[in-house]
Amino acid sequence: MPVPSFRPSHSLRRLAGALALSASLAPALAAAAQPATVRLDYLHSGNAKSEQYAVDRVVIEPLPWPGDMARTVDQSNRGMNLVEVTDAASGKLLYSRGFSTIFGEWSSTDEAQRGNRGFQESVRFPKPERPVKVRILKRDAQNAFVEAWSTLVDTDALDVVRKQGPAPAKPIPIRVSGASPDKVDLLIVGDGYTKAEMAKFEASARRLAEHLFKVSPFRERARDFNVWALALPTQESGVSRPSTGVHHASPLGTRYDIFGSERYVLTTDNRALRELAQYAPYEFIEILVNNDTYGGGGIFGQFSTAAANNDWANYLFVHEFGHHFAGLADEYYTSPVAYQTGGARIEPWEPNATALQDPAHLKWSKFVKAGTALPTAWPKAEYETHSREYQKQRAALRAANRPEAEMNALFRKDLAYTEQLFSTAPERRKVGAFEGANYEATGYYRPAMQCLMFDRSDAFCPVCQDGIGTIIDLYAGPAK
């Protein structure tokens, strides 16, 4: 039997002309014999105790596969889920990627205990030559991947969507370092920008991308990235913030108050997002919302969001991208979240959080200097005393719908307190196991006293940097 393979596409010149893409896009599409890009759209529904899947449609996207065909298998062990594409006849693994879902987060909320809900989801993979089995795996109670659903996909079937309309907007090249298969392709998408604000969107995308590449390890690996920007204009400026009575129609439906958390910003309109994003080379997406109010979100392997006009936009952009790009866990634990916490402390799959069940085999032990105590001491009691008062002030400002400038001032004051408190701590610069992470005050530990995933400071700890580097390597190859 012939070895299963992916089918190359030889129509890049015709494709580029049909899409009327800028000359700057051509180098990213120049890799020879790239397969087409397949997108499987499916429906994911259920509740806290059960879930179901159903095929929506199979789409051949307008652009060739942006990834390196030599790196189609993901061995990073990231994500709550894993997609595997195997040859239907031989079972040969052709493609895999870890990811997480909005459904997965929603299923841990109170609402999921009371009823069912459905979400749109997608997985993308290079077009194969023959029918394939697509498997969605999910972690079990022991954190092992087990099959949650599978379906056969024939990308040459009659019902596959092959024809796309013209690009509704032209991708803006922000940074083009080389051909897409050799690079990580990041697409910055705008939502809530009017036609008159398109220049504002582009300026924000350029500014925030520039900041991302000032933060290690993105700074050192900047040449491994291409960055694009794309937005559709809306009639009203800004996106919805239902808790304050603000409801705006926007192309992607991005909004605040996801799962009842006032600062959580996502879109649940996956189809709208994918149908726009497909007109630019991408592997990762960050959505900029045209709002001043602090907020953002990030789902590993799906997308991240950030309020582009907030004083803390630089931090939001990088922090939320850390979730989406590398699957980094939140290391803070005093802010309210929409998910149910508590219960057994199993070892997290995220690279920067641990239940410390076996200190002798700590997963980031290569960064721990000999003699460092595990757990590692830090001024936890003082921090928590301050944080309780800070959270009261924060809630009061939001309840009174005070100007955003007052919230920004509170954030600056909080960060200044933390910096001062930690400045004299003996373990300040060490990597260890500091209790308090993953939304829990006890039972989970973070690698460093302070990190961009813990508070609004400006640097990733060594463990987070290493976790980010692993994903860059997966898409662009090891640092040269």
Salt bridges, closest charged atoms under 4 A:
ASP41 OD1 - ARG39 NE 2.84
ASP41 OD2 - ARG57 NE 3.09
GLU51 OE1 - HIS44 NE2 2.59
GLU51 OE2 - LYS138 NZ 2.39
ASP56 OD2 - ARG271 NH2 2.82
GLU61 OE2 - ARG39 NH1 2.89
GLU61 OE1 - ARG124 NH2 2.99
ASP68 OD2 - ARG71 NH2 2.73
GLU84 OE1 - ARG135 NH1 2.53
GLU111 OE1 - ARG117 NH1 3.51
GLU121 OE2 - HIS44 ND1 2.74
GLU129 OE1 - ARG130 NH1 3.89
GLU147 OE1 - ARG135 NE 2.67
ASP156 OD1 - ARG7 NH1 3.27
ASP156 OD1 - LYS127 NZ 2.92
GLU202 OE2 - ARG206 NE 3.02
GLU210 OE2 - LYS214 NZ 3.92
GLU220 OE2 - ARG219 NH2 3.11
ASP224 OD2 - ARG221 NE 2.63
GLU262 OE1 - ARG398 NE 2.95
GLU275 OE2 - ARG57 NH2 2.47
ASP311 OD2 - ARG412 NH1 3.57
GLU320 OE1 - HIS323 NE2 4.00
ASP330 OD1 - HIS319 NE2 2.89
ASP330 OD1 - HIS323 NE2 2.86
GLU347 OE2 - LYS363 NZ 3.12
ASP358 OD2 - HIS361 ND1 2.76
GLU384 OE2 - LYS380 NZ 2.73
GLU404 OE2 - ARG398 NH2 3.05
GLU406 OE2 - ARG402 NH2 2.58
ASP414 OD1 - HIS386 NE2 2.86
ASP414 OD2 - ARG456 NH1 3.86
GLU419 OE1 - ARG428 NH2 3.62
GLU427 OE1 - LYS430 NZ 3.34
GLU440 OE1 - ARG345 NH2 3.17
ASP466 OD1 - LYS366 NZ 3.56
ASP473 OD1 - ARG221 NH1 3.05
